[in-house]
Amino acid sequence: MKVYFARHGRTNYNDLELCNADPSVDVYITATGEEQAKILADKLKDVAIERIFISELKRTQQTAVIVNEFHNVPIETAPLLNDHRSGFEGKSAKLLMEALDKAENRWTAHFNDGESIEDMKKRVAAFLDELKAKPYNTVLVVTSQWVIQAAVAIVKNISNEEAWSLEVSQGSFLELEV
C-alpha cells in the first residue's frame, strides 16, 4: 500500500512556538497554513487517494479538507496519529527541546506526565498495523512531523536519530510503501 504522509499546514501555535497535542485546544492553520495546504492539494491532485486519515487535532482536519477537494474521499480520524504528548502542553517548544537535550535518553524520557517519544512511536506502529489490514492501495495520512518521523523509522527500519534528522516541512509530504 502506498501511504502519503503529509504534514499539516502552519498553525497559530507554530507561530508562537508552543507545544500542542490536546485536541480541545484551539490550534488552527493560519493563512500561511491554508496556502501550504492548497499547494499540497495541487501536488497530490492526480494521486488516486482512496481514504484520508487524520489525527484528532483540528489542524490535520483543516489541511485534509483542503486536499480532499480534489478527491472527495472519506476522511477518518485516527487518535493513534495524534501529536506527541510531550508534557509541555501550551509551553515553549524550546523548553521541550532543552529537556530532551538534557535527558539521559531523549527517546524514553517522560516529562510532566507526558509520553516518551518511544511511547508515541508505539502508537504509530499500532496505526500502521491497523492500516496494513485495510483494503486500500493508496491513502493519505495528515499528521505532525514527529509522527511522520516515527513512521519513517518504523517502515524503513532506521534509528530514531536517522528518522528525526529528516525534515518534513509544513504542507509537504513523503511517500512510503507499507
C-alpha positions in Angstrom: 0.0 0.0 0.0 1.2 3.5 -0.9 0.9 5.9 2.0 1.4 9.6 1.5 2.3 11.1 4.9 1.6 14.8 4.8 2.4 17.4 7.5 -0.4 19.8 8.3 -0.1 23.5 7.4 1.4 26.1 9.6 -0.6 26.9 12.8 -1.1 29.7 15.3 0.9 27.6 17.8 3.7 27.2 15.3 3.9 31.0 15.1 4.1 31.1 18.9 6.5 28.2 19.1 4.2 26.4 21.5 3.7 22.6 22.1 0.2 21.2 21.5 -1.2 17.7 21.4 -4.6 18.3 23.1 -7.4 18.3 20.6 -9.5 20.5 22.8 -7.1 23.5 22.5 -8.0 25.9 19.7 -5.0 25.4 17.4 -5.7 26.1 13.8 -4.0 26.6 10.5 -3.2 30.2 9.7 -3.5 31.9 6.3 0.0 30.7 5.6 -1.1 27.2 6.6 -4.1 27.4 4.2 -1.7 28.3 1.3 0.6 25.4 2.2 -2.4 23.1 2.2 -3.6 24.4 -1.2 -0.1 23.7 -2.6 -0.1 20.3 -1.0 -3.5 19.6 -2.6 -2.3 20.7 -6.0 0.8 18.3 -5.7 -1.5 15.4 -4.7 -4.4 16.1 -7.1 -3.5 13.4 -9.5 -2.8 10.7 -6.9 -5.6 8.1 -6.6 -6.2 8.5 -2.9 -8.9 6.2 -1.6 -9.1 7.4 2.0 -7.6 10.1 4.2 -6.6 9.5 7.8 -6.1 12.4 10.2 -5.3 12.9 13.9 -7.9 14.3 16.3 -6.2 17.7 16.0 -8.1 20.4 14.1 -5.0 21.4 12.1 -4.9 18.0 10.4 -8.6 18.1 9.6 -8.3 21.6 8.1 -5.4 20.5 5.9 -7.2 17.3 4.9 -10.4 19.1 3.9 -8.4 21.4 1.5 -6.5 18.4 0.0 -9.8 16.4 -0.3 -11.4 19.0 -2.6 -9.6 17.1 -5.4 -10.5 13.6 -4.2 -13.9 13.6 -2.3 -13.0 10.5 -0.3 -13.9 9.7 3.3 -11.7 11.3 6.0 -11.2 9.1 9.0 -10.0 10.2 12.4 -7.3 8.0 14.0 -6.3 9.0 17.6 -3.2 6.9 17.2 -2.0 9.7 14.8 -2.2 12.4 17.5 0.9 14.5 18.1 3.5 13.7 20.8 2.0 14.3 24.2 5.2 15.9 25.4 4.2 17.0 28.9 4.8 20.6 27.7 1.2 21.4 26.5 0.9 25.1 25.8 4.5 25.7 26.8 7.5 26.7 24.7 8.8 24.1 22.2 12.3 25.4 23.2 11.7 24.2 26.7 10.8 20.7 25.4 13.9 20.6 23.3 16.1 21.7 26.2 14.6 19.0 28.4 15.2 16.3 25.7 18.8 17.5 25.2 19.4 17.1 29.0 17.7 13.8 29.3 19.7 10.7 29.8 17.8 9.1 26.9 15.8 11.5 24.8 13.7 8.7 23.3 12.5 7.2 26.6 12.3 10.4 28.7 8.9 11.3 30.2 8.2 14.9 31.3 5.2 16.2 33.4 3.1 13.1 32.9 3.6 13.2 29.1 4.6 10.3 26.9 8.0 9.5 25.7 8.9 9.6 22.0 9.2 5.8 22.1 5.6 5.7 23.5 4.4 7.8 20.6 6.3 5.6 18.2 4.4 2.5 19.6 1.1 4.3 18.9 2.3 5.0 15.3 3.3 1.3 14.9 -0.2 0.3 16.1 -1.7 2.6 13.5 0.5 1.1 10.8 -0.5 -2.4 11.8 -4.2 -1.4 11.6 -3.6 0.2 8.2 -2.0 -2.8 6.8 -5.2 -4.8 7.4 -7.3 -2.3 5.3 -8.1 -3.0 1.6 -6.6 0.2 0.2 -3.9 0.7 -2.5 -3.3 4.4 -1.7 -4.1 6.5 1.3 -3.1 9.9 2.6 -2.2 10.5 6.3 -2.2 14.0 7.5 -0.4 14.4 10.8 2.6 16.1 12.5 6.3 16.0 11.8 7.2 13.8 14.8 4.5 11.2 13.9 5.8 11.1 10.3 9.4 10.7 11.5 8.2 7.8 13.7 6.5 6.2 10.8 9.7 6.5 8.7 11.7 4.9 11.5 9.3 2.0 11.6 8.7 1.4 7.9 12.4 1.9 6.8 13.7 0.2 10.0 16.1 3.0 10.7 17.2 4.5 14.0 15.3 7.3 15.7 18.4 9.5 15.2 18.2 9.0 11.4 14.5 9.5 11.2 14.5 12.6 13.4 17.1 14.2 11.2 14.5 14.1 8.4 12.9 17.5 8.0 9.2 17.4 6.9 8.2 20.9 6.0 4.7 22.1 6.8 2.4 21.3 3.9 4.7 18.8 2.4 4.5 15.0 2.1 6.6 11.9 1.6 5.6 8.6 0.2 6.1 5.3 1.9 5.3 1.7 0.9 3.6 0.0 3.9 
